[in-house]
């Protein structure tokens, strides 16, 4: 079992980790304490004090917030998308590339989908404009609820106390 | 897992092949029963051998695994087909008596499951009675209704005996270059049913006393276009299987039969535990939802098929719900998949489930200990009647990969959310490309022989981006992780197609903080053929991958072919030639170097059937890039500068997507102005907020389109097909869009042929046929 320092995990998050260590991370059994280092590194990167429970993207978190310790999905900028069990995308901004003209803003002619078959749905933070996700479904497709973690079981696996509202 | 309770047969019951005196079917049933009752493979709550003699256990594993890999490396040198010899499209696997995989070689390890399914089919259908299973026998299988991926994967299966008792099986598979389908090439189009999909062999006894039967050799060679490759592939498989059989016999001599047989069960339970251990250490319990699509554009005039009911545009659909359970097992449920279709992209459940391990060995279980244990730790649900579990025995499967790889890309994306959440960023992969195009065709080649080709350059597409680094350029394909585009010189020997150029494909990696790996393109000119056809096979109207956490999907495919090019005259006259770089397809660079009368097809129609190509005609083989990770505005300006200067990215999209301010010096070098870029990126964020619409508001608009039935025919057909097979999917759809209770969408109302939707006949309806079912359906 390999172990890593918080500095190494911080470098990993920044994309600056040296290749030898990165390769060791890939090839060796996983280090269970990674989660704690990771959360600690991320917590230092955000401007708010709410406790990060689970990162959902580079700028999107499941966080324990307020005095009631309710669990919400939250942008790095502080914008809250509501209860963590609800799909955060429903409270985001959406921009749909559903015409050839809109598609050609992101790919050259012939190298983007035909919008009669497929569209791109970009989800932005209403506050800071971060693009948290791009869906590429057919028209009519329901918004995908990507991930619904079982926090109690997860913290049991980690041998850590679960958030009170998990 | 079904249990074939009783074998009803008029055959005389043969003497048992097992020391226990049981039939093979009874032996397997007892094993399945013990597994079901205890939750441990074969009831092995304790791994007695491993725990009491760990060194002996490891000695056997290491010897067998090394021998499997060695046999593959030696045997592939016998093959002449570049698909096998260059690309390594072969694999050898060792099974226990019940047909469960003990260990496998490197290579196309999807066949761990497919060959295992063939062995189980023989067990379940009383092969021991007829045609009999004896030392020295060889069986050949490529039947897609037993579990094979597509007919070109030919498996040779050899039983292994010790002192007169069966102790296991070894299987070897190669991807042959042609199986005599309607369309030439191993993964062809044109046929829409099994009856045109090439020769299919159902666990046929093709050899006795270690010698292939003459009738088999004569018949099989004349059923394919490329007999020399066929025979050398057959010798490759037989040589590998016999090397491994020798190895097992040697192992039994050294370790004893009791140790070997204990090992052959315990190693599978060990594999089962290995997967749950990895799930627990790497993932997060909960539900992950994901979905994949691929286009089947068959209404186009360049798709010529024999039956009018296949001339429709359709979309293949694979939603998946991955449930990681608190006990660290998992369930993959594909409720809502669309129906199988009249094309060659259908898949057997075994091809689907076994193939997933090809992907998982590249992330979740990156270990040499891949065996059937992982399958026992996984619940699969593939609803009957869908494209991955057809309920009709007419289905064609020649290019099952068209959607298999697309649907797996979504799983990779889904499971990467777990890795990301736990901080295992090094494991995150935005997905795989749909590795295509498949350049295929045939006719009379430069040697004056009947020939068929399938260029495996596509084994080196761009990979998906990671959460800490870019995807790899022209590096790998999910179905064969060796990743090799093959040598130009070898392909030119194998195909009457000269290389006008081979170069990285600009702007094909999905954008993101870390971009997807780029694909590449090769421009081929037909040369030296007598009669020659080719066709295209890939995705064009749709993407198969999506990008992850703000990253974009990779670029889609497009088609370029040119006829009556005037190139032979231009070569004689010393004029300029197209040399392989189609940097921006809108600029039509190739056309600047063709004769005035050239006929060019440059469009999104990336699936075609045989078209005539004369010497001097051109074909662009464009191999796709991988999807991106993270918001492109987070990409390091230095990386963008590198991309521009290496011609990986078009300046227009550096500006539009990455929000950089760039300039070019007189020497042609690009640079990014960091200060202006920071300001520009703030503007891009503001522009996003300005053009974005609250999702709830957009839902209202989209809902109205659904009520108005405002969508293309292919989109409506896809939904109607899924609704017909899944009331649950229909219910969830209606709930999400808040549709009236009476709302429905039926294929009957779309005005397109729907052969197969209502009337079909399953393989199980044939007399005396007991299919092997290993998934919930």
Interface residues (C-beta under 8 A of the other chain):
Chain A: X9 X12 X13 X15 X17 X22 X25 X26 X27 X29 X30 X32 X34 X35 X37 X38 X39 X54 X55 X56 X57 X58 X59 X60 X89 X90 X91 X92 X93 X94 X95 X96 X105 X106 X107 X108 X109 X110 X111 X112 X113 X114 X116 X117 X118 X120 X122 X123 X124 X126 X128 X129 X130 X131 X132 X133 X134 X135 X136 X137 X138 X139 X140 X141 X142 X143 X144 X145 X146 X147 X148 X149 X150 X151 X153 X154 X156 X157
Chain B: X280 X281 X282 X284 X285 X286 X287 X288 X289 X290 X291 X293 X295 X315 X317 X324 X325 X326 X328 X366 X414 X417 X420 X421 X422 X423 X424 X425 X426 X427 X467 X468 X469 X507 X508 X511 X513 X514 X540 X541 X542 X543 X545 X546 X547 X549 X550 X551 X552 X553 X555 X556 X558 X584 X585 X586 X602 X603 X604 X630 X631 X632 X633 X634 X636 X650 X652 X653 X656 X657 X684 X685 X686 X687 X688 X689 X691 X692 X693 X694 X695 X696 X698 X699 X702 X705 X706 X711 X712 X714 X715 X718 X719 X732 X733 X736 X737
